[in-house]
Amino acid sequence: MHNDRLIDALMTQAFASLQASPGARAYYDRQRARGASYNAALRQLANRLVGILHGCLKTGRPYDETTAWSHHLTEAAA
């Protein structure tokens, strides 16, 4: 069982992050390059964003683009 409203909100957040976050865009593009469909790549991005949010809440630190995506941006550049 899942919460449709939560899924809709997370997918909307993931879609919006494609325009606002270079790290999120790089992560999404990498998923697509690996053969993931649009929905699968967006779902994976949404899951990653939830993980980043969890890390922020756990450590008490605010979101930082560089910290959140640094290892993904490094992989994309290599």
Backbone as ProteinMPNN parsed JSONL, in Angstrom:
{"seq_chain_A": "MHNDRLIDALMTQAFASLQASPGARAYYDRQRARGASYNAALRQLANRLVGILHGCLKTGRPYDETTAWSHHLTEAAA", "coords_chain_A": {"N_chain_A": [[0.839, -1.175, 0.0], [0.485, 2.246, -0.731], [0.948, 5.817, -0.495], [-0.753, 7.861, -2.49], [-0.845, 10.673, -2.737], [1.523, 11.502, -1.515], [3.387, 10.303, -3.23], [2.779, 11.69, -5.61], [3.543, 14.286, -4.804], [6.292, 13.925, -4.351], [7.182, 13.186, -6.903], [6.585, 15.516, -8.301], [8.297, 17.293, -6.989], [10.741, 16.154, -7.753], [10.625, 16.497, -10.542], [10.585, 19.326, -10.687], [13.08, 19.856, -9.617], [14.802, 19.252, -11.666], [15.118, 21.524, -13.221], [16.106, 23.356, -11.393], [18.331, 22.354, -10.046], [21.58, 21.552, -10.711], [22.905, 19.226, -9.909], [20.839, 17.374, -9.442], [19.845, 17.233, -12.035], [22.06, 16.106, -13.362], [22.151, 13.608, -12.097], [19.654, 12.519, -12.849], [19.972, 12.521, -15.674], [22.053, 10.684, -15.895], [20.769, 8.36, -15.025], [18.934, 8.052, -17.104], [20.707, 7.668, -19.239], [21.628, 5.186, -18.589], [19.578, 3.649, -19.392], [17.122, 3.798, -18.132], [13.626, 4.409, -18.037], [11.665, 7.437, -18.566], [9.852, 7.78, -16.362], [10.917, 5.936, -14.503], [13.504, 6.958, -14.075], [12.852, 9.468, -13.009], [11.535, 8.642, -10.705], [13.658, 7.389, -9.357], [15.257, 9.622, -8.929], [13.538, 11.057, -7.239], [13.566, 9.338, -5.02], [16.25, 9.617, -4.29], [16.284, 12.314, -3.565], [14.654, 12.23, -1.302], [16.35, 10.783, 0.352], [18.424, 12.653, 0.637], [17.04, 14.692, 1.973], [16.457, 13.306, 4.337], [19.065, 13.007, 5.338], [19.672, 15.711, 5.845], [17.803, 16.303, 7.861], [18.594, 14.478, 9.816], [21.217, 15.267, 10.471], [20.858, 17.908, 11.078], [21.613, 19.906, 9.412], [21.354, 22.475, 6.917], [20.071, 22.198, 3.533], [22.478, 21.795, 1.018], [23.607, 22.316, -2.121], [26.119, 21.597, -3.22], [27.209, 19.795, -1.319], [25.203, 17.84, -1.301], [25.227, 16.705, -3.875], [27.861, 16.292, -4.619], [29.496, 13.923, -5.008], [28.11, 12.759, -7.118], [28.296, 14.662, -9.118], [31.037, 14.638, -9.518], [31.394, 12.046, -10.507], [30.005, 12.309, -12.917], [31.584, 14.074, -14.322], [33.825, 12.613, -14.776]], "CA_chain_A": [[0.0, 0.0, 0.0], [1.262, 3.478, -0.783], [0.218, 7.072, -0.392], [-0.732, 8.5, -3.805], [-0.544, 12.111, -2.614], [2.957, 11.625, -1.244], [4.085, 9.974, -4.473], [2.6, 12.832, -6.51], [4.36, 15.402, -4.313], [7.703, 13.604, -4.566], [7.447, 13.233, -8.343], [6.562, 16.931, -8.661], [9.554, 17.849, -6.49], [11.82, 15.651, -8.6], [10.515, 17.176, -11.834], [10.996, 20.725, -10.51], [14.52, 19.915, -9.328], [15.552, 19.142, -12.917], [15.412, 22.884, -13.675], [16.723, 24.176, -10.349], [19.501, 21.734, -9.433], [22.481, 20.863, -11.65], [23.189, 17.887, -9.399], [19.673, 16.536, -9.714], [19.812, 17.038, -13.488], [23.121, 15.154, -13.708], [21.723, 12.301, -11.596], [18.573, 12.082, -13.732], [20.546, 12.234, -16.99], [22.826, 9.445, -15.773], [19.799, 7.258, -14.977], [18.405, 7.9, -18.468], [21.777, 7.105, -20.063], [21.715, 3.763, -18.237], [18.451, 2.957, -19.985], [15.892, 3.946, -17.348], [12.57, 5.193, -18.674], [11.443, 8.74, -17.942], [9.247, 7.617, -15.035], [11.846, 5.233, -13.611], [14.577, 7.898, -13.72], [12.276, 10.471, -12.123], [11.284, 7.956, -9.429], [14.955, 7.226, -8.704], [15.64, 10.957, -8.467], [12.695, 11.358, -6.077], [14.106, 8.557, -3.904], [17.516, 10.238, -3.883], [15.952, 13.562, -2.871], [14.185, 11.846, 0.037], [17.56, 10.442, 1.102], [19.113, 13.904, 0.962], [16.234, 15.322, 3.025], [16.688, 12.546, 5.569], [20.385, 13.392, 5.83], [19.578, 17.069, 6.401], [17.077, 16.232, 9.129], [19.385, 13.688, 10.77], [22.395, 16.019, 10.908], [20.477, 19.266, 11.45], [22.237, 20.851, 8.49], [20.488, 22.882, 5.801], [20.403, 21.653, 2.222], [23.557, 22.442, 0.29], [23.721, 21.671, -3.436], [27.443, 21.013, -3.398], [27.325, 18.63, -0.448], [24.21, 16.83, -1.678], [25.478, 16.067, -5.159], [29.277, 16.357, -4.972], [30.02, 12.682, -5.57], [27.456, 12.498, -8.386], [28.866, 15.588, -10.091], [32.386, 14.153, -9.777], [31.251, 10.875, -11.382], [29.543, 12.756, -14.227], [32.7, 14.745, -14.974], [34.878, 11.612, -15.099]], "C_chain_A": [[0.888, 1.244, 0.0], [0.335, 4.689, -0.761], [0.329, 7.822, -1.727], [-0.373, 9.979, -3.741], [0.939, 12.342, -2.351], [3.755, 11.332, -2.502], [3.972, 11.117, -5.466], [3.479, 14.008, -6.096], [5.844, 15.147, -4.579], [8.072, 13.656, -6.045], [7.449, 14.681, -8.844], [7.849, 17.613, -8.207], [10.708, 17.419, -7.386], [11.809, 16.352, -9.956], [11.002, 18.62, -11.732], [12.498, 20.839, -10.283], [15.362, 19.801, -10.589], [15.945, 20.506, -13.453], [16.27, 23.651, -12.674], [18.055, 23.639, -9.837], [20.37, 21.039, -10.478], [22.809, 19.434, -11.203], [22.057, 16.919, -9.667], [19.58, 16.238, -11.206], [20.854, 16.004, -13.919], [22.739, 13.742, -13.273], [20.646, 11.715, -12.505], [19.122, 11.681, -15.107], [21.345, 10.937, -16.975], [21.894, 8.231, -15.725], [19.235, 6.985, -16.373], [19.445, 7.262, -19.382], [21.959, 5.615, -19.791], [20.517, 2.968, -18.751], [17.15, 3.043, -19.205], [14.879, 4.774, -18.138], [12.442, 6.537, -17.955], [10.914, 8.584, -16.519], [10.182, 6.944, -14.048], [12.968, 6.172, -13.158], [14.06, 8.97, -12.764], [12.006, 9.883, -10.746], [12.594, 7.762, -8.653], [15.473, 8.557, -8.172], [14.83, 11.336, -7.227], [13.206, 10.603, -4.847], [15.401, 9.166, -3.384], [17.251, 11.533, -3.12], [15.422, 13.29, -1.465], [15.386, 11.492, 0.913], [18.338, 11.675, 1.528], [18.365, 14.636, 2.077], [16.441, 14.619, 4.359], [18.04, 12.902, 6.18], [20.387, 14.77, 6.457], [18.897, 17.046, 7.764], [17.89, 15.52, 10.2], [20.562, 14.489, 11.339], [22.059, 17.428, 11.385], [21.099, 20.321, 10.558], [21.263, 21.241, 7.385], [20.959, 22.24, 4.496], [21.509, 22.469, 1.587], [23.775, 21.667, -1.001], [25.054, 20.951, -3.602], [27.612, 19.749, -2.565], [26.41, 17.501, -0.917], [24.614, 16.049, -2.922], [26.951, 15.956, -5.512], [29.803, 15.069, -5.59], [29.354, 12.334, -6.895], [28.0, 13.424, -9.476], [30.278, 15.164, -10.474], [32.342, 12.964, -10.727], [30.867, 11.304, -12.788], [30.675, 13.404, -15.018], [33.771, 13.758, -15.426], [34.585, 10.847, -16.364]], "O_chain_A": [[1.925, 1.274, 0.664], [-0.873, 4.591, -0.976], [1.39, 8.355, -2.053], [0.337, 10.48, -4.613], [1.538, 13.266, -2.9], [4.709, 12.048, -2.806], [4.961, 11.48, -6.103], [4.091, 14.654, -6.946], [6.567, 16.055, -4.987], [9.157, 14.119, -6.399], [8.239, 15.027, -9.723], [8.426, 18.413, -8.943], [11.56, 18.235, -7.738], [12.858, 16.754, -10.461], [11.747, 19.086, -12.594], [13.12, 21.811, -10.71], [16.522, 20.211, -10.589], [16.997, 20.641, -14.077], [17.071, 24.501, -13.063], [18.834, 24.391, -9.252], [19.948, 20.045, -11.07], [22.971, 18.542, -12.035], [22.285, 15.778, -10.071], [19.27, 15.112, -11.597], [20.567, 15.133, -14.74], [22.979, 12.783, -14.007], [20.719, 10.547, -12.887], [18.774, 10.625, -15.636], [21.314, 10.176, -17.943], [22.194, 7.194, -16.316], [19.08, 5.831, -16.774], [19.109, 6.413, -20.208], [22.395, 4.87, -20.668], [20.449, 1.753, -18.566], [16.164, 2.413, -19.589], [15.247, 5.728, -18.824], [13.022, 6.75, -16.89], [11.451, 9.174, -15.582], [10.239, 7.334, -12.881], [13.337, 6.175, -11.983], [14.751, 9.341, -11.815], [12.221, 10.547, -9.732], [12.631, 7.948, -7.436], [16.059, 8.613, -7.091], [15.382, 11.878, -6.27], [13.27, 11.167, -3.755], [15.622, 9.225, -2.174], [17.927, 11.815, -2.131], [15.714, 14.045, -0.537], [15.431, 11.862, 2.087], [18.852, 11.739, 2.645], [18.982, 15.139, 3.016], [16.585, 15.271, 5.393], [18.152, 13.079, 7.393], [21.029, 14.985, 7.485], [19.357, 17.689, 8.708], [17.874, 15.92, 11.364], [20.866, 14.403, 12.529], [22.886, 18.076, 12.026], [21.114, 21.502, 10.905], [20.44, 20.428, 6.965], [22.103, 21.799, 4.381], [21.477, 23.699, 1.617], [24.095, 20.479, -0.964], [25.096, 19.815, -4.075], [28.109, 18.739, -3.064], [26.809, 16.337, -0.924], [24.363, 14.847, -3.004], [27.268, 15.554, -6.632], [30.494, 15.121, -6.608], [29.973, 11.671, -7.727], [28.146, 13.012, -10.626], [30.676, 15.312, -11.629], [33.153, 12.874, -11.648], [31.352, 10.724, -13.76], [30.72, 13.297, -16.244], [34.533, 14.04, -16.352], [35.369, 9.984, -16.759]]}, "name": "protein", "num_of_chains": 1, "seq": "MHNDRLIDALMTQAFASLQASPGARAYYDRQRARGASYNAALRQLANRLVGILHGCLKTGRPYDETTAWSHHLTEAAA"}
